[in-house]
């Protein structure tokens, strides 16, 4: 229950603060993604989930659902990806989080103030025989006074 509250809070905070939750359709699957500054997390929630807070740290959250069957909770998927900016990059360390029927994925990363951050990954939803490719970019700013 606490995780669902955390993810809902993250998505809500995100949409209220310059970044927004995005979704993309891949056949019958809908991929939801968001990027959240770690400073939006309370120190207690961050500690509980092992997330380092900081002015130059953020989290990518991902979930995928099968809209053809009316799925509302994220389902498991095989996923690998990477992220980079103009100076640094690397493989995304995606953590799978399961709560009841819902499955989410989060990846922490650091960013450079006002720089574009690029993401690229391949994912295969559970029950699908197809692997999908997705990429996007977002611009992030140093968080002050949080």
N, C-alpha and C positions, 0 to 999 in steps of 0.2 A: 504494500500500500504506500509506504514512504517513497519508494522509487517512482511510482506513478505520479505522486504529488510532485516529486523533484522534476521529472521530465515535463509534466504539464507546466510547472512554474518556469522551467527553462524556455519552453516554447512561447509561453506568454510574455516573459520578459523580453525575449528576442524580438517578437513582433512589435513591442512597444518601443524598441530602441534601434532604429536605423536598419538593422538586419531583419530579415523576415523568414518565416518558414517557407520553404519552397517544395513543390512536388512536381514530379515528371512521370508521365505514363509510358510504360513499356509493355506492349500487348495488354493483357488483363491486369498487370501489376502496376501499382502506384508506389513510387519511391518518394519518401518524405525526408527532407534534410533541413538542418538548421545549424547555424554557427552561433555559439553563445560565449560571451566573455566569462571567464571563471570568476571575476570579481562580483558577478551577480549571485554567486553561490554564497551561502553563509559559511563561515569557517567550520561549523559543525557538520553540515552536509558534505562539504568538500572532504573533510577528514574521514567521514564515514565511508565514502566511496573511493578514497585514495587519490583525490584530484588535487593537484597543486594549484593554488590561486596565485594570480599575479597580474600586473599591469599589462604584460605582453603575452598572456596565455589565454587560450580559448579552447572550446570543445566543439567538435563536429558530432552531431547526433543524426542517426540514420534509422529508418524503419521502412519495411516494404509490406504491402498488403495486397491481397487478391480482391480487386473490386468486383470481379464477375460473380463472386459468391457472397458479396456484401460484407466482407471481412472488415472489421474496424480496428483490430489489434494487429500489431506487427508480427510477421512470421519469421522463423529462422531463415537464414540465407548464408551461402558461402560467399565471402567477400574479401578482396584484397585491394589495396590502393596505395597511392602515394600523394604527397603534398609538397609544394615548393613555392618559393618566392624568388626574387632576383639574386639572392645571396645563398640561401640554404634550402635544403630539401631532404626528403627521405620517405621511407615506408611508413604508412599509417599503422599504428599499433591499435587495432580495433578490439575493443572489449565487448563481448556479448553479455547482455543483461536480460535475464528472463524473470518475468513476474507473472505467474499464472499462465494464461494463454498468450500473453504479449512478449515479444522479443524485440529488443532495441540494441543498437550498436553505438558506442561512443569512442571517440579518439581525441586525445589531448594533443595540442600543438602550440608552438610559440610563433609569434609573428613580429614583424617590424612595423613600427608606427607608419600609418598612411600608405603602406605598400600593398600591392595586390597579392593575394594568396591563391594559389591554384590547387585544385584537387582533381584527381583522376582515379577511377576505380572500376573494377569488374565485379559483378555480383550475380549470383544464381539463386533465386528464391527456392525455398524448399517446395518440391512438387513440380518444379519446372525442369525441362530438359535443355533449356537455353541459358546461356550466360550473356548478360547485358553489359554494355560499356557506358560510362557516364563521366562527364567532366564539367567543372564549373569553376568560377573564380569569384572572390569577394574581397572587398577592401576593409581593413580593420584599423582601428585607432587605439592608441594607448589610453588606458582607462585611469582616470585621476580621481582621487577623493572618494573611493568606494571602500 
